[in-house]
Amino acid sequence: MSYNVPSYKIKVGNFEDRGDASKFMRKVSGAFPSCFIVPDIVTIKISMSINTTLINELTEKYLSEFIAIREHIHAS
């Protein structure tokens, strides 16, 4: 019998292009060395006003909090 540590799949970001996604990935790759970019199709209604910069900043903030929680759990 063997036990494999579970993998967590977390999808973050709303990046307009691969370059922006790559910049973000470099920021988090220290905490998540096996992270990678997954292309996706995002449907945006024209009537919606979306501030992608704000969305990406919030994504980074909450991901940072997740990293801190993850590190705390692994330290216990």
C-alpha positions as CSV (number, residue, x, y, z in Angstrom):
1,M,0.0,0.0,0.0
2,S,1.3,3.5,-0.8
3,Y,0.1,7.0,-0.3
4,N,0.6,9.7,-2.8
5,V,0.3,13.3,-1.6
6,P,-2.7,14.8,-3.3
7,S,-2.2,17.5,-6.0
8,Y,-4.1,20.7,-5.8
9,K,-5.3,22.3,-9.0
10,I,-6.0,26.0,-8.6
11,K,-7.0,28.2,-11.5
12,V,-6.2,31.8,-11.0
13,G,-6.2,35.0,-13.1
14,N,-8.0,36.7,-15.9
15,F,-5.1,37.6,-18.1
16,E,-5.5,39.2,-21.5
17,D,-2.5,37.5,-23.0
18,R,0.1,34.9,-22.3
19,G,2.8,37.5,-21.4
20,D,0.7,38.7,-18.5
21,A,0.1,35.1,-17.4
22,S,3.8,34.3,-17.6
23,K,4.7,37.3,-15.4
24,F,2.2,36.1,-12.8
25,M,3.5,32.6,-13.0
26,R,7.1,33.7,-12.4
27,K,5.9,35.4,-9.2
28,V,4.2,32.3,-7.8
29,S,6.6,29.6,-9.2
30,G,8.7,29.7,-6.0
31,A,5.7,28.5,-3.9
32,F,4.3,26.4,-6.7
33,P,7.2,25.1,-8.7
34,S,5.1,22.8,-10.9
35,C,2.7,25.5,-11.9
36,F,1.8,26.0,-15.6
37,I,-0.3,28.1,-17.8
38,V,-3.6,26.7,-19.0
39,P,-5.2,28.5,-21.9
40,D,-8.9,29.1,-21.5
41,I,-11.7,31.0,-23.3
42,V,-13.3,33.7,-21.2
43,T,-16.6,35.1,-22.3
44,I,-17.0,38.8,-21.5
45,K,-20.3,40.6,-22.1
46,I,-19.8,43.9,-23.8
47,S,-22.2,45.6,-21.3
48,M,-20.0,44.5,-18.4
49,S,-17.3,46.9,-17.2
50,I,-14.4,44.7,-16.1
51,N,-11.2,46.1,-14.7
52,T,-8.8,43.3,-15.4
53,T,-6.0,45.0,-13.5
54,L,-8.1,45.0,-10.3
55,I,-9.1,41.3,-10.9
56,N,-5.5,40.3,-11.3
57,E,-4.4,42.3,-8.2
58,L,-7.1,40.6,-6.1
59,T,-6.1,37.2,-7.6
60,E,-2.5,37.8,-6.5
61,K,-3.6,39.0,-3.0
62,Y,-5.8,35.9,-2.4
63,L,-3.2,33.5,-3.9
64,S,-0.6,35.0,-1.5
65,E,-3.0,34.4,1.4
66,F,-3.4,30.8,0.2
67,I,0.3,30.3,0.1
68,A,0.7,31.6,3.6
69,I,-2.0,29.2,4.8
70,R,-0.5,26.3,2.9
71,E,3.0,27.0,4.5
72,H,1.4,27.2,7.9
73,I,-0.3,23.8,7.5
74,H,2.9,22.2,6.2
75,A,4.9,23.6,9.1
76,S,2.5,22.1,11.7
